[in-house]
Amino acid sequence: MVKAAKPYICDRCKKETPFLEPCDYCSRKICRACEKSAATHSKLLHTIICRDCWGDLHKRRKFKSL
């Protein structure tokens, strides 16, 4: 018998999800639905921004300038 993966709780929407990633600007663990954008700048640098941080113009400019 195989056990199901432990469901994690999203810090933004409070939904259960099997996969969470941290926002690089507010450091909350967010699900895929709360992720506004993600960018791979190099092989080692992967940046994620959540929907709340996307609304903050200073954080959005910082994300787009990378």
mmCIF file as Biopython writes it, N, C-alpha, C and O atoms, coordinates in Angstrom:
data_model
#
loop_
_atom_site.group_PDB
_atom_site.id
_atom_site.type_symbol
_atom_site.label_atom_id
_atom_site.label_alt_id
_atom_site.label_comp_id
_atom_site.label_asym_id
_atom_site.label_entity_id
_atom_site.label_seq_id
_atom_site.pdbx_PDB_ins_code
_atom_site.Cartn_x
_atom_site.Cartn_y
_atom_site.Cartn_z
_atom_site.occupancy
_atom_site.B_iso_or_equiv
_atom_site.auth_seq_id
_atom_site.auth_asym_id
_atom_site.pdbx_PDB_model_num
ATOM 1   N N  . MET A ? 1  ? 0.845  -1.180 0.000   1.0 0.0 1  A 1 
ATOM 2   C CA . MET A ? 1  ? 0.000  0.000  0.000   1.0 0.0 1  A 1 
ATOM 3   C C  . MET A ? 1  ? 0.886  1.237  0.000   1.0 0.0 1  A 1 
ATOM 4   O O  . MET A ? 1  ? 1.843  1.313  0.771   1.0 0.0 1  A 1 
ATOM 5   N N  . VAL A ? 2  ? 0.577  2.205  -0.856  1.0 0.0 2  A 1 
ATOM 6   C CA . VAL A ? 2  ? 1.355  3.435  -0.976  1.0 0.0 2  A 1 
ATOM 7   C C  . VAL A ? 2  ? 0.602  4.560  -0.276  1.0 0.0 2  A 1 
ATOM 8   O O  . VAL A ? 2  ? -0.589 4.769  -0.508  1.0 0.0 2  A 1 
ATOM 9   N N  . LYS A ? 3  ? 1.312  5.273  0.576   1.0 0.0 3  A 1 
ATOM 10  C CA . LYS A ? 3  ? 0.691  6.399  1.265   1.0 0.0 3  A 1 
ATOM 11  C C  . LYS A ? 3  ? 0.685  7.616  0.358   1.0 0.0 3  A 1 
ATOM 12  O O  . LYS A ? 3  ? 1.597  7.807  -0.446  1.0 0.0 3  A 1 
ATOM 13  N N  . ALA A ? 4  ? -0.336 8.430  0.490   1.0 0.0 4  A 1 
ATOM 14  C CA . ALA A ? 4  ? -0.422 9.659  -0.279  1.0 0.0 4  A 1 
ATOM 15  C C  . ALA A ? 4  ? 0.570  10.675 0.284   1.0 0.0 4  A 1 
ATOM 16  O O  . ALA A ? 4  ? 0.930  10.619 1.460   1.0 0.0 4  A 1 
ATOM 17  N N  . ALA A ? 5  ? 1.002  11.594 -0.561  1.0 0.0 5  A 1 
ATOM 18  C CA . ALA A ? 5  ? 1.926  12.626 -0.124  1.0 0.0 5  A 1 
ATOM 19  C C  . ALA A ? 5  ? 1.235  13.547 0.882   1.0 0.0 5  A 1 
ATOM 20  O O  . ALA A ? 5  ? 0.030  13.789 0.801   1.0 0.0 5  A 1 
ATOM 21  N N  . LYS A ? 6  ? 2.004  14.042 1.806   1.0 0.0 6  A 1 
ATOM 22  C CA . LYS A ? 6  ? 1.460  14.933 2.826   1.0 0.0 6  A 1 
ATOM 23  C C  . LYS A ? 6  ? 1.001  16.228 2.162   1.0 0.0 6  A 1 
ATOM 24  O O  . LYS A ? 6  ? 1.795  16.878 1.483   1.0 0.0 6  A 1 
ATOM 25  N N  . PRO A ? 7  ? -0.246 16.614 2.337   1.0 0.0 7  A 1 
ATOM 26  C CA . PRO A ? 7  ? -0.697 17.878 1.738   1.0 0.0 7  A 1 
ATOM 27  C C  . PRO A ? 7  ? -0.159 19.066 2.527   1.0 0.0 7  A 1 
ATOM 28  O O  . PRO A ? 7  ? -0.228 19.092 3.756   1.0 0.0 7  A 1 
ATOM 29  N N  . TYR A ? 8  ? 0.362  20.022 1.824   1.0 0.0 8  A 1 
ATOM 30  C CA . TYR A ? 8  ? 0.872  21.244 2.439   1.0 0.0 8  A 1 
ATOM 31  C C  . TYR A ? 8  ? -0.180 22.335 2.325   1.0 0.0 8  A 1 
ATOM 32  O O  . TYR A ? 8  ? -1.057 22.261 1.464   1.0 0.0 8  A 1 
ATOM 33  N N  . ILE A ? 9  ? -0.106 23.333 3.170   1.0 0.0 9  A 1 
ATOM 34  C CA . ILE A ? 9  ? -1.057 24.445 3.181   1.0 0.0 9  A 1 
ATOM 35  C C  . ILE A ? 9  ? -0.372 25.685 2.621   1.0 0.0 9  A 1 
ATOM 36  O O  . ILE A ? 9  ? 0.704  26.068 3.081   1.0 0.0 9  A 1 
ATOM 37  N N  . CYS A ? 10 ? -0.994 26.305 1.636   1.0 0.0 10 A 1 
ATOM 38  C CA . CYS A ? 10 ? -0.485 27.534 1.042   1.0 0.0 10 A 1 
ATOM 39  C C  . CYS A ? 10 ? -0.644 28.674 2.046   1.0 0.0 10 A 1 
ATOM 40  O O  . CYS A ? 10 ? -1.692 28.800 2.678   1.0 0.0 10 A 1 
ATOM 41  N N  . ASP A ? 11 ? 0.395  29.507 2.196   1.0 0.0 11 A 1 
ATOM 42  C CA . ASP A ? 11 ? 0.342  30.622 3.135   1.0 0.0 11 A 1 
ATOM 43  C C  . ASP A ? 11 ? -0.549 31.760 2.643   1.0 0.0 11 A 1 
ATOM 44  O O  . ASP A ? 11 ? -1.004 32.577 3.444   1.0 0.0 11 A 1 
ATOM 45  N N  . ARG A ? 12 ? -0.800 31.822 1.346   1.0 0.0 12 A 1 
ATOM 46  C CA . ARG A ? 12 ? -1.590 32.917 0.799   1.0 0.0 12 A 1 
ATOM 47  C C  . ARG A ? 12 ? -3.073 32.575 0.725   1.0 0.0 12 A 1 
ATOM 48  O O  . ARG A ? 12 ? -3.897 33.342 1.222   1.0 0.0 12 A 1 
ATOM 49  N N  . CYS A ? 13 ? -3.438 31.440 0.117   1.0 0.0 13 A 1 
ATOM 50  C CA . CYS A ? 13 ? -4.847 31.109 -0.101  1.0 0.0 13 A 1 
ATOM 51  C C  . CYS A ? 13 ? -5.374 30.051 0.861   1.0 0.0 13 A 1 
ATOM 52  O O  . CYS A ? 13 ? -6.578 29.793 0.885   1.0 0.0 13 A 1 
ATOM 53  N N  . LYS A ? 14 ? -4.505 29.436 1.648   1.0 0.0 14 A 1 
ATOM 54  C CA . LYS A ? 14 ? -4.867 28.427 2.657   1.0 0.0 14 A 1 
ATOM 55  C C  . LYS A ? 14 ? -5.450 27.147 2.059   1.0 0.0 14 A 1 
ATOM 56  O O  . LYS A ? 14 ? -6.188 26.437 2.741   1.0 0.0 14 A 1 
ATOM 57  N N  . LYS A ? 15 ? -5.137 26.841 0.812   1.0 0.0 15 A 1 
ATOM 58  C CA . LYS A ? 15 ? -5.577 25.598 0.188   1.0 0.0 15 A 1 
ATOM 59  C C  . LYS A ? 15 ? -4.518 24.522 0.378   1.0 0.0 15 A 1 
ATOM 60  O O  . LYS A ? 15 ? -3.334 24.821 0.530   1.0 0.0 15 A 1 
ATOM 61  N N  . GLU A ? 16 ? -4.958 23.263 0.369   1.0 0.0 16 A 1 
ATOM 62  C CA . GLU A ? 16 ? -4.029 22.147 0.464   1.0 0.0 16 A 1 
ATOM 63  C C  . GLU A ? 16 ? -3.473 21.855 -0.924  1.0 0.0 16 A 1 
ATOM 64  O O  . GLU A ? 16 ? -4.210 21.832 -1.910  1.0 0.0 16 A 1 
ATOM 65  N N  . THR A ? 17 ? -2.175 21.635 -0.988  1.0 0.0 17 A 1 
ATOM 66  C CA . THR A ? 17 ? -1.520 21.366 -2.254  1.0 0.0 17 A 1 
ATOM 67  C C  . THR A ? 17 ? -0.320 20.450 -2.015  1.0 0.0 17 A 1 
ATOM 68  O O  . THR A ? 17 ? 0.287  20.509 -0.946  1.0 0.0 17 A 1 
ATOM 69  N N  . PRO A ? 18 ? 0.031  19.617 -2.974  1.0 0.0 18 A 1 
ATOM 70  C CA . PRO A ? 18 ? 1.185  18.729 -2.778  1.0 0.0 18 A 1 
ATOM 71  C C  . PRO A ? 18 ? 2.523  19.409 -3.064  1.0 0.0 18 A 1 
ATOM 72  O O  . PRO A ? 18 ? 3.572  18.822 -2.798  1.0 0.0 18 A 1 
ATOM 73  N N  . PHE A ? 19 ? 2.511  20.642 -3.604  1.0 0.0 19 A 1 
ATOM 74  C CA . PHE A ? 19 ? 3.743  21.285 -4.027  1.0 0.0 19 A 1 
ATOM 75  C C  . PHE A ? 19 ? 3.713  22.760 -3.658  1.0 0.0 19 A 1 
ATOM 76  O O  . PHE A ? 19 ? 2.783  23.471 -4.038  1.0 0.0 19 A 1 
ATOM 77  N N  . LEU A ? 20 ? 4.716  23.232 -2.923  1.0 0.0 20 A 1 
ATOM 78  C CA . LEU A ? 20 ? 4.837  24.639 -2.544  1.0 0.0 20 A 1 
ATOM 79  C C  . LEU A ? 20 ? 6.212  25.161 -2.926  1.0 0.0 20 A 1 
ATOM 80  O O  . LEU A ? 20 ? 7.193  24.417 -2.924  1.0 0.0 20 A 1 
ATOM 81  N N  . GLU A ? 21 ? 6.273  26.439 -3.252  1.0 0.0 21 A 1 
ATOM 82  C CA . GLU A ? 21 ? 7.545  27.099 -3.512  1.0 0.0 21 A 1 
ATOM 83  C C  . GLU A ? 21 ? 7.547  28.424 -2.776  1.0 0.0 21 A 1 
ATOM 84  O O  . GLU A ? 21 ? 6.491  29.037 -2.618  1.0 0.0 21 A 1 
ATOM 85  N N  . PRO A ? 22 ? 8.711  28.888 -2.320  1.0 0.0 22 A 1 
ATOM 86  C CA . PRO A ? 22 ? 8.761  30.174 -1.609  1.0 0.0 22 A 1 
ATOM 87  C C  . PRO A ? 22 ? 8.808  31.344 -2.581  1.0 0.0 22 A 1 
ATOM 88  O O  . PRO A ? 22 ? 9.489  31.292 -3.605  1.0 0.0 22 A 1 
ATOM 89  N N  . CYS A ? 23 ? 8.075  32.399 -2.246  1.0 0.0 23 A 1 
ATOM 90  C CA . CYS A ? 23 ? 8.172  33.656 -2.991  1.0 0.0 23 A 1 
ATOM 91  C C  . CYS A ? 23 ? 9.493  34.303 -2.596  1.0 0.0 23 A 1 
ATOM 92  O O  . CYS A ? 23 ? 9.836  34.338 -1.415  1.0 0.0 23 A 1 
ATOM 93  N N  . ASP A ? 24 ? 10.228 34.808 -3.563  1.0 0.0 24 A 1 
ATOM 94  C CA . ASP A ? 24 ? 11.540 35.384 -3.282  1.0 0.0 24 A 1 
ATOM 95  C C  . ASP A ? 24 ? 11.460 36.787 -2.689  1.0 0.0 24 A 1 
ATOM 96  O O  . ASP A ? 24 ? 12.486 37.338 -2.291  1.0 0.0 24 A 1 
ATOM 97  N N  . TYR A ? 25 ? 10.288 37.370 -2.621  1.0 0.0 25 A 1 
ATOM 98  C CA . TYR A ? 25 ? 10.158 38.741 -2.136  1.0 0.0 25 A 1 
ATOM 99  C C  . TYR A ? 25 ? 9.468  38.841 -0.779  1.0 0.0 25 A 1 
ATOM 100 O O  . TYR A ? 25 ? 9.768  39.759 -0.016  1.0 0.0 25 A 1 
ATOM 101 N N  . CYS A ? 26 ? 8.561  37.935 -0.457  1.0 0.0 26 A 1 
ATOM 102 C CA . CYS A ? 26 ? 7.925  37.942 0.864   1.0 0.0 26 A 1 
ATOM 103 C C  . CYS A ? 26 ? 8.222  36.664 1.639   1.0 0.0 26 A 1 
ATOM 104 O O  . CYS A ? 26 ? 7.841  36.550 2.805   1.0 0.0 26 A 1 
ATOM 105 N N  . SER A ? 27 ? 8.890  35.707 1.016   1.0 0.0 27 A 1 
ATOM 106 C CA . SER A ? 27 ? 9.319  34.418 1.575   1.0 0.0 27 A 1 
ATOM 107 C C  . SER A ? 27 ? 8.187  33.582 2.160   1.0 0.0 27 A 1 
ATOM 108 O O  . SER A ? 27 ? 8.413  32.798 3.082   1.0 0.0 27 A 1 
ATOM 109 N N  . ARG A ? 28 ? 6.960  33.739 1.632   1.0 0.0 28 A 1 
ATOM 110 C CA . ARG A ? 28 ? 5.850  32.858 2.006   1.0 0.0 28 A 1 
ATOM 111 C C  . ARG A ? 28 ? 5.852  31.657 1.083   1.0 0.0 28 A 1 
ATOM 112 O O  . ARG A ? 28 ? 6.257  31.753 -0.075  1.0 0.0 28 A 1 
ATOM 113 N N  . LYS A ? 29 ? 5.400  30.531 1.595   1.0 0.0 29 A 1 
ATOM 114 C CA . LYS A ? 29 ? 5.274  29.313 0.791   1.0 0.0 29 A 1 
ATOM 115 C C  . LYS A ? 29 ? 3.949  29.398 0.040   1.0 0.0 29 A 1 
ATOM 116 O O  . LYS A ? 29 ? 2.887  29.476 0.659   1.0 0.0 29 A 1 
ATOM 117 N N  . ILE A ? 30 ? 4.007  29.384 -1.301  1.0 0.0 30 A 1 
ATOM 118 C CA . ILE A ? 30 ? 2.811  29.577 -2.113  1.0 0.0 30 A 1 
ATOM 119 C C  . ILE A ? 30 ? 2.610  28.394 -3.057  1.0 0.0 30 A 1 
ATOM 120 O O  . ILE A ? 30 ? 3.563  27.704 -3.419  1.0 0.0 30 A 1 
ATOM 121 N N  . CYS A ? 31 ? 1.351  28.169 -3.452  1.0 0.0 31 A 1 
ATOM 122 C CA . CYS A ? 31 ? 1.014  27.109 -4.400  1.0 0.0 31 A 1 
ATOM 123 C C  . CYS A ? 31 ? 1.135  27.642 -5.824  1.0 0.0 31 A 1 
ATOM 124 O O  . CYS A ? 31 ? 1.441  28.817 -6.028  1.0 0.0 31 A 1 
ATOM 125 N N  . ARG A ? 32 ? 0.898  26.786 -6.796  1.0 0.0 32 A 1 
ATOM 126 C CA . ARG A ? 32 ? 1.001  27.187 -8.203  1.0 0.0 32 A 1 
ATOM 127 C C  . ARG A ? 32 ? -0.069 28.215 -8.594  1.0 0.0 32 A 1 
ATOM 128 O O  . ARG A ? 32 ? 0.175  29.053 -9.463  1.0 0.0 32 A 1 
ATOM 129 N N  . ALA A ? 33 ? -1.240 28.161 -7.971  1.0 0.0 33 A 1 
ATOM 130 C CA . ALA A ? 33 ? -2.300 29.099 -8.307  1.0 0.0 33 A 1 
ATOM 131 C C  . ALA A ? 33 ? -1.977 30.513 -7.823  1.0 0.0 33 A 1 
ATOM 132 O O  . ALA A ? 33 ? -2.405 31.487 -8.442  1.0 0.0 33 A 1 
ATOM 133 N N  . CYS A ? 34 ? -1.234 30.635 -6.738  1.0 0.0 34 A 1 
ATOM 134 C CA . CYS A ? 34 ? -0.874 31.941 -6.187  1.0 0.0 34 A 1 
ATOM 135 C C  . CYS A ? 34 ? 0.407  32.497 -6.789  1.0 0.0 34 A 1 
ATOM 136 O O  . CYS A ? 34 ? 0.781  33.636 -6.509  1.0 0.0 34 A 1 
ATOM 137 N N  . GLU A ? 35 ? 1.067  31.719 -7.598  1.0 0.0 35 A 1 
ATOM 138 C CA . GLU A ? 35 ? 2.295  32.162 -8.245  1.0 0.0 35 A 1 
ATOM 139 C C  . GLU A ? 35 ? 1.934  33.018 -9.452  1.0 0.0 35 A 1 
ATOM 140 O O  . GLU A ? 35 ? 1.260  32.547 -10.368 1.0 0.0 35 A 1 
ATOM 141 N N  . LYS A ? 36 ? 2.375  34.261 -9.458  1.0 0.0 36 A 1 
ATOM 142 C CA . LYS A ? 36 ? 2.067  35.150 -10.574 1.0 0.0 36 A 1 
ATOM 143 C C  . LYS A ? 36 ? 3.034  34.935 -11.732 1.0 0.0 36 A 1 
ATOM 144 O O  . LYS A ? 36 ? 2.617  34.832 -12.886 1.0 0.0 36 A 1 
ATOM 145 N N  . SER A ? 37 ? 4.328  34.866 -11.419 1.0 0.0 37 A 1 
ATOM 146 C CA . SER A ? 37 ? 5.303  34.706 -12.474 1.0 0.0 37 A 1 
ATOM 147 C C  . SER A ? 37 ? 6.548  34.032 -11.912 1.0 0.0 37 A 1 
ATOM 148 O O  . SER A ? 37 ? 6.861  34.147 -10.727 1.0 0.0 37 A 1 
ATOM 149 N N  . ALA A ? 38 ? 7.241  33.332 -12.786 1.0 0.0 38 A 1 
ATOM 150 C CA . ALA A ? 38 ? 8.506  32.694 -12.432 1.0 0.0 38 A 1 
ATOM 151 C C  . ALA A ? 38 ? 9.456  32.883 -13.599 1.0 0.0 38 A 1 
ATOM 152 O O  . ALA A ? 38 ? 9.052  32.840 -14.761 1.0 0.0 38 A 1 
ATOM 153 N N  . ALA A ? 39 ? 10.725 33.094 -13.275 1.0 0.0 39 A 1 
ATOM 154 C CA . ALA A ? 39 ? 11.709 33.309 -14.316 1.0 0.0 39 A 1 
ATOM 155 C C  . ALA A ? 39 ? 12.973 32.540 -13.984 1.0 0.0 39 A 1 
ATOM 156 O O  . ALA A ? 39 ? 13.400 32.477 -12.831 1.0 0.0 39 A 1 
ATOM 157 N N  . THR A ? 40 ? 13.557 31.963 -15.010 1.0 0.0 40 A 1 
ATOM 158 C CA . THR A ? 40 ? 14.843 31.311 -14.871 1.0 0.0 40 A 1 
ATOM 159 C C  . THR A ? 40 ? 15.870 32.207 -15.550 1.0 0.0 40 A 1 
ATOM 160 O O  . THR A ? 40 ? 15.886 32.338 -16.774 1.0 0.0 40 A 1 
ATOM 161 N N  . HIS A ? 41 ? 16.722 32.819 -14.744 1.0 0.0 41 A 1 
ATOM 162 C CA . HIS A ? 41 ? 17.689 33.780 -15.272 1.0 0.0 41 A 1 
ATOM 163 C C  . HIS A ? 41 ? 18.985 33.106 -15.704 1.0 0.0 41 A 1 
ATOM 164 O O  . HIS A ? 41 ? 19.654 33.567 -16.628 1.0 0.0 41 A 1 
ATOM 165 N N  . SER A ? 42 ? 19.327 32.038 -15.045 1.0 0.0 42 A 1 
ATOM 166 C CA . SER A ? 42 ? 20.478 31.227 -15.426 1.0 0.0 42 A 1 
ATOM 167 C C  . SER A ? 42 ? 20.184 29.800 -14.976 1.0 0.0 42 A 1 
ATOM 168 O O  . SER A ? 42 ? 19.077 29.508 -14.524 1.0 0.0 42 A 1 
ATOM 169 N N  . LYS A ? 43 ? 21.146 28.927 -15.094 1.0 0.0 43 A 1 
ATOM 170 C CA . LYS A ? 43 ? 20.904 27.546 -14.680 1.0 0.0 43 A 1 
ATOM 171 C C  . LYS A ? 43 ? 20.716 27.432 -13.173 1.0 0.0 43 A 1 
ATOM 172 O O  . LYS A ? 43 ? 20.095 26.480 -12.702 1.0 0.0 43 A 1 
ATOM 173 N N  . LEU A ? 44 ? 21.240 28.382 -12.413 1.0 0.0 44 A 1 
ATOM 174 C CA . LEU A ? 44 ? 21.175 28.317 -10.965 1.0 0.0 44 A 1 
ATOM 175 C C  . LEU A ? 44 ? 20.198 29.305 -10.344 1.0 0.0 44 A 1 
ATOM 176 O O  . LEU A ? 44 ? 19.784 29.115 -9.200  1.0 0.0 44 A 1 
ATOM 177 N N  . LEU A ? 45 ? 19.820 30.349 -11.064 1.0 0.0 45 A 1 
ATOM 178 C CA . LEU A ? 45 ? 18.972 31.406 -10.499 1.0 0.0 45 A 1 
ATOM 179 C C  . LEU A ? 45 ? 17.541 31.285 -11.013 1.0 0.0 45 A 1 
ATOM 180 O O  . LEU A ? 45 ? 17.272 31.554 -12.183 1.0 0.0 45 A 1 
ATOM 181 N N  . HIS A ? 46 ? 16.624 30.878 -10.133 1.0 0.0 46 A 1 
ATOM 182 C CA . HIS A ? 46 ? 15.199 30.736 -10.447 1.0 0.0 46 A 1 
ATOM 183 C C  . HIS A ? 46 ? 14.437 31.642 -9.494  1.0 0.0 46 A 1 
ATOM 184 O O  . HIS A ? 46 ? 14.537 31.476 -8.279  1.0 0.0 46 A 1 
ATOM 185 N N  . THR A ? 47 ? 13.677 32.597 -10.019 1.0 0.0 47 A 1 
ATOM 186 C CA . THR A ? 47 ? 12.992 33.596 -9.215  1.0 0.0 47 A 1 
ATOM 187 C C  . THR A ? 47 ? 11.485 33.424 -9.358  1.0 0.0 47 A 1 
ATOM 188 O O  . THR A ? 47 ? 10.976 33.235 -10.463 1.0 0.0 47 A 1 
ATOM 189 N N  . ILE A ? 48 ? 10.772 33.492 -8.226  1.0 0.0 48 A 1 
ATOM 190 C CA . ILE A ? 48 ? 9.318  33.360 -8.201  1.0 0.0 48 A 1 
ATOM 191 C C  . ILE A ? 48 ? 8.742  34.561 -7.471  1.0 0.0 48 A 1 
ATOM 192 O O  . ILE A ? 48 ? 9.284  34.999 -6.456  1.0 0.0 48 A 1 
ATOM 193 N N  . ILE A ? 49 ? 7.628  35.097 -7.999  1.0 0.0 49 A 1 
ATOM 194 C CA . ILE A ? 49 ? 6.934  36.202 -7.353  1.0 0.0 49 A 1 
ATOM 195 C C  . ILE A ? 49 ? 5.459  35.828 -7.211  1.0 0.0 49 A 1 
ATOM 196 O O  . ILE A ? 49 ? 4.863  35.276 -8.136  1.0 0.0 49 A 1 
ATOM 197 N N  . CYS A ? 50 ? 4.874  36.130 -6.053  1.0 0.0 50 A 1 
ATOM 198 C CA . CYS A ? 50 ? 3.465  35.799 -5.815  1.0 0.0 50 A 1 
ATOM 199 C C  . CYS A ? 50 ? 2.566  36.945 -6.279  1.0 0.0 50 A 1 
ATOM 200 O O  . CYS A ? 50 ? 3.047  38.016 -6.651  1.0 0.0 50 A 1 
ATOM 201 N N  . ARG A ? 51 ? 1.282  36.709 -6.253  1.0 0.0 51 A 1 
ATOM 202 C CA . ARG A ? 51 ? 0.327  37.699 -6.732  1.0 0.0 51 A 1 
ATOM 203 C C  . ARG A ? 51 ? 0.278  38.950 -5.838  1.0 0.0 51 A 1 
ATOM 204 O O  . ARG A ? 51 ? 0.033  40.050 -6.335  1.0 0.0 51 A 1 
ATOM 205 N N  . ASP A ? 52 ? 0.506  38.794 -4.536  1.0 0.0 52 A 1 
ATOM 206 C CA . ASP A ? 52 ? 0.513  39.947 -3.640  1.0 0.0 52 A 1 
ATOM 207 C C  . ASP A ? 52 ? 1.725  40.838 -3.890  1.0 0.0 52 A 1 
ATOM 208 O O  . ASP A ? 52 ? 1.604  42.063 -3.910  1.0 0.0 52 A 1 
ATOM 209 N N  . CYS A ? 53 ? 2.887  40.231 -4.081  1.0 0.0 53 A 1 
ATOM 210 C CA . CYS A ? 53 ? 4.099  41.008 -4.345  1.0 0.0 53 A 1 
ATOM 211 C C  . CYS A ? 53 ? 4.061  41.640 -5.731  1.0 0.0 53 A 1 
ATOM 212 O O  . CYS A ? 53 ? 4.681  42.681 -5.951  1.0 0.0 53 A 1 
ATOM 213 N N  . TRP A ? 54 ? 3.345  41.030 -6.665  1.0 0.0 54 A 1 
ATOM 214 C CA . TRP A ? 54 ? 3.209  41.593 -8.013  1.0 0.0 54 A 1 
ATOM 215 C C  . TRP A ? 54 ? 2.476  42.930 -7.957  1.0 0.0 54 A 1 
ATOM 216 O O  . TRP A ? 54 ? 2.726  43.801 -8.791  1.0 0.0 54 A 1 
ATOM 217 N N  . GLY A ? 55 ? 1.574  43.109 -6.987  1.0 0.0 55 A 1 
ATOM 218 C CA . GLY A ? 55 ? 0.852  44.362 -6.841  1.0 0.0 55 A 1 
ATOM 219 C C  . GLY A ? 55 ? 1.701  45.481 -6.274  1.0 0.0 55 A 1 
ATOM 220 O O  . GLY A ? 55 ? 1.355  46.651 -6.439  1.0 0.0 55 A 1 
ATOM 221 N N  . ASP A ? 56 ? 2.808  45.161 -5.607  1.0 0.0 56 A 1 
ATOM 222 C CA . ASP A ? 56 ? 3.723  46.163 -5.080  1.0 0.0 56 A 1 
ATOM 223 C C  . ASP A ? 56 ? 4.687  46.556 -6.191  1.0 0.0 56 A 1 
ATOM 224 O O  . ASP A ? 56 ? 5.480  45.732 -6.645  1.0 0.0 56 A 1 
ATOM 225 N N  . LEU A ? 57 ? 4.625  47.808 -6.630  1.0 0.0 57 A 1 
ATOM 226 C CA . LEU A ? 57 ? 5.380  48.251 -7.800  1.0 0.0 57 A 1 
ATOM 227 C C  . LEU A ? 57 ? 6.888  48.150 -7.589  1.0 0.0 57 A 1 
ATOM 228 O O  . LEU A ? 57 ? 7.618  47.834 -8.529  1.0 0.0 57 A 1 
ATOM 229 N N  . HIS A ? 58 ? 7.365  48.410 -6.381  1.0 0.0 58 A 1 
ATOM 230 C CA . HIS A ? 58 ? 8.798  48.326 -6.098  1.0 0.0 58 A 1 
ATOM 231 C C  . HIS A ? 58 ? 9.304  46.889 -6.263  1.0 0.0 58 A 1 
ATOM 232 O O  . HIS A ? 58 ? 10.367 46.668 -6.844  1.0 0.0 58 A 1 
ATOM 233 N N  . LYS A ? 59 ? 8.548  45.915 -5.755  1.0 0.0 59 A 1 
ATOM 234 C CA . LYS A ? 59 ? 8.941  44.513 -5.870  1.0 0.0 59 A 1 
ATOM 235 C C  . LYS A ? 59 ? 8.829  44.019 -7.305  1.0 0.0 59 A 1 
ATOM 236 O O  . LYS A ? 59 ? 9.644  43.212 -7.752  1.0 0.0 59 A 1 
ATOM 237 N N  . ARG A ? 60 ? 7.817  44.505 -8.033  1.0 0.0 60 A 1 
ATOM 238 C CA . ARG A ? 60 ? 7.661  44.103 -9.431  1.0 0.0 60 A 1 
ATOM 239 C C  . ARG A ? 60 ? 8.817  44.609 -10.290 1.0 0.0 60 A 1 
ATOM 240 O O  . ARG A ? 60 ? 9.317  43.881 -11.148 1.0 0.0 60 A 1 
ATOM 241 N N  . ARG A ? 61 ? 9.241  45.845 -10.065 1.0 0.0 61 A 1 
ATOM 242 C CA . ARG A ? 61 ? 10.384 46.387 -10.814 1.0 0.0 61 A 1 
ATOM 243 C C  . ARG A ? 61 ? 11.659 45.621 -10.520 1.0 0.0 61 A 1 
ATOM 244 O O  . ARG A ? 61 ? 12.478 45.384 -11.408 1.0 0.0 61 A 1 
ATOM 245 N N  . LYS A ? 62 ? 11.816 45.239 -9.263  1.0 0.0 62 A 1 
ATOM 246 C CA . LYS A ? 62 ? 12.985 44.455 -8.874  1.0 0.0 62 A 1 
ATOM 247 C C  . LYS A ? 62 ? 12.976 43.091 -9.560  1.0 0.0 62 A 1 
ATOM 248 O O  . LYS A ? 62 ? 14.022 42.606 -9.993  1.0 0.0 62 A 1 
ATOM 249 N N  . PHE A ? 63 ? 11.780 42.462 -9.662  1.0 0.0 63 A 1 
ATOM 250 C CA . PHE A ? 63 ? 11.646 41.168 -10.338 1.0 0.0 63 A 1 
ATOM 251 C C  . PHE A ? 63 ? 11.945 41.290 -11.821 1.0 0.0 63 A 1 
ATOM 252 O O  . PHE A ? 63 ? 12.655 40.453 -12.377 1.0 0.0 63 A 1 
ATOM 253 N N  . LYS A ? 64 ? 11.416 42.316 -12.471 1.0 0.0 64 A 1 
ATOM 254 C CA . LYS A ? 64 ? 11.594 42.457 -13.916 1.0 0.0 64 A 1 
ATOM 255 C C  . LYS A ? 64 ? 12.996 42.878 -14.297 1.0 0.0 64 A 1 
ATOM 256 O O  . LYS A ? 64 ? 13.420 42.643 -15.429 1.0 0.0 64 A 1 
ATOM 257 N N  . SER A ? 65 ? 13.734 43.499 -13.374 1.0 0.0 65 A 1 
ATOM 258 C CA . SER A ? 65 ? 15.080 43.969 -13.713 1.0 0.0 65 A 1 
ATOM 259 C C  . SER A ? 65 ? 16.111 42.843 -13.678 1.0 0.0 65 A 1 
ATOM 260 O O  . SER A ? 65 ? 17.222 43.015 -14.179 1.0 0.0 65 A 1 
ATOM 261 N N  . LEU A ? 66 ? 15.765 41.695 -13.095 1.0 0.0 66 A 1 
ATOM 262 C CA . LEU A ? 66 ? 16.728 40.577 -13.041 1.0 0.0 66 A 1 
ATOM 263 C C  . LEU A ? 66 ? 16.891 39.910 -14.384 1.0 0.0 66 A 1 
ATOM 264 O O  . LEU A ? 66 ? 17.660 38.957 -14.511 1.0 0.0 66 A 1 
#
